[in-house]
Amino acid sequence: MKYFFSKDHTWAAQSGDGTWLVGITDYAQNMLGDVVFIDPPKVGQAVEQFTVCGLIESVKTGSDIYAPLSGVVQVVNEEALSSPEKVNDHPYTTWLFKLGADASGIESLLDQAVYEAEL
């Protein structure tokens, strides 16, 4: 799976059904510490690229979730909501929500090498 990264430490990856999976990066989960709560955008909600669309909380702090792409939320990962610690254990396989296939803005995201160089 190819990941695209925002400077706000979220990632997007196209899933097998054409939708876009969205999650937070390993760097973000490491900075947060133990994740205890996730408040993602709602199904059907339109999100705009690089704007706040949710909240993630850890035992240390809370942080906004920024949409890496513009689009409409199709699905929320209920497993991540019920077991938020999975974000710490598997940040690149524990997605938070899916955006519709018509999500836009991929050209504004970074590839993994550029993202890691900017850290």
C-alpha positions as CSV (number, residue, x, y, z in Angstrom):
1,M,0.0,0.0,0.0
2,K,1.4,3.4,-0.9
3,Y,1.0,6.1,1.7
4,F,0.7,9.9,1.2
5,F,1.5,12.2,4.1
6,S,0.4,15.7,5.2
7,K,2.6,18.0,7.2
8,D,-0.1,17.7,9.9
9,H,1.0,14.1,10.4
10,T,-2.0,12.3,8.9
11,W,-1.7,9.8,6.0
12,A,-3.9,8.7,3.2
13,A,-3.8,5.4,1.2
14,Q,-6.1,4.2,-1.5
15,S,-7.9,1.0,-0.4
16,G,-8.8,-1.9,-2.7
17,D,-12.4,-0.5,-3.2
18,G,-11.1,2.9,-4.4
19,T,-11.9,4.8,-1.2
20,W,-9.1,6.5,0.7
21,L,-8.1,5.3,4.2
22,V,-7.0,8.0,6.6
23,G,-4.9,7.6,9.8
24,I,-2.3,9.3,11.8
25,T,1.5,8.8,11.3
26,D,3.9,6.9,13.5
27,Y,5.5,10.2,14.4
28,A,2.1,11.6,15.6
29,Q,1.2,8.6,17.7
30,N,4.7,8.6,19.2
31,M,4.3,12.3,20.1
32,L,0.8,11.8,21.6
33,G,1.7,8.8,23.7
34,D,-0.9,6.2,24.7
35,V,-4.1,7.0,22.6
36,V,-7.2,6.6,24.7
37,F,-10.0,8.3,22.6
38,I,-10.7,9.1,19.0
39,D,-13.5,11.4,17.8
40,P,-13.4,11.1,14.0
41,P,-15.6,13.0,11.5
42,K,-19.1,11.6,11.0
43,V,-20.2,9.4,8.1
44,G,-21.6,11.6,5.4
45,Q,-19.6,14.6,6.6
46,A,-17.7,16.6,4.0
47,V,-14.1,17.4,5.0
48,E,-11.7,19.9,3.5
49,Q,-8.0,19.2,3.0
50,F,-5.7,20.4,5.8
51,T,-8.6,21.5,8.0
52,V,-9.6,20.0,11.4
53,C,-12.1,17.2,11.1
54,G,-11.8,15.3,14.4
55,L,-9.9,14.8,17.7
56,I,-7.6,12.3,19.1
57,E,-6.7,12.1,22.8
58,S,-4.0,10.4,24.7
59,V,-3.1,10.2,28.4
60,K,-0.9,13.3,27.8
61,T,-2.8,15.6,25.6
62,G,-5.5,16.0,22.9
63,S,-4.7,16.8,19.3
64,D,-6.8,17.8,16.3
65,I,-7.1,15.4,13.3
66,Y,-6.5,17.2,10.0
67,A,-8.0,15.8,6.8
68,P,-5.2,14.9,4.4
69,L,-7.7,15.1,1.5
70,S,-11.0,16.7,0.7
71,G,-13.9,14.4,0.4
72,V,-17.0,12.8,2.1
73,V,-16.6,10.4,4.9
74,Q,-17.9,7.0,3.9
75,V,-17.0,4.8,6.9
76,V,-15.6,5.2,10.4
77,N,-13.3,2.5,11.7
78,E,-15.4,1.2,14.7
79,E,-12.6,-1.1,15.8
80,A,-10.2,1.9,16.2
81,L,-12.9,3.7,18.2
82,S,-13.4,0.8,20.6
83,S,-9.7,0.0,20.8
84,P,-7.8,3.3,20.3
85,E,-4.5,1.8,21.5
86,K,-4.3,0.1,18.1
87,V,-3.2,3.4,16.7
88,N,-0.1,3.2,18.9
89,D,0.6,-0.4,18.0
90,H,-0.1,-0.2,14.2
91,P,-0.4,3.4,13.0
92,Y,-0.2,2.5,9.3
93,T,-2.8,-0.3,9.4
94,T,-5.2,1.3,11.9
95,W,-7.1,3.7,9.8
96,L,-9.6,6.1,11.4
97,F,-12.0,6.8,8.5
98,K,-12.5,6.3,4.8
99,L,-13.1,9.1,2.3
100,G,-15.0,8.5,-1.0
101,A,-13.1,7.6,-4.1
102,D,-13.6,11.1,-5.4
103,A,-11.4,12.6,-2.7
104,S,-9.1,15.3,-4.0
105,G,-5.8,16.9,-3.2
106,I,-3.4,13.9,-3.5
107,E,-0.9,16.1,-5.4
108,S,-0.5,18.3,-2.3
109,L,0.6,15.4,-0.1
110,L,4.2,14.2,0.5
111,D,5.6,10.8,-0.3
112,Q,7.2,8.9,2.6
113,A,10.8,9.9,1.9
114,V,10.0,13.7,1.8
115,Y,7.7,13.4,4.8
116,E,10.4,11.6,6.9
117,A,13.1,14.1,5.7
118,E,10.9,17.0,7.0
119,L,10.7,15.5,10.4
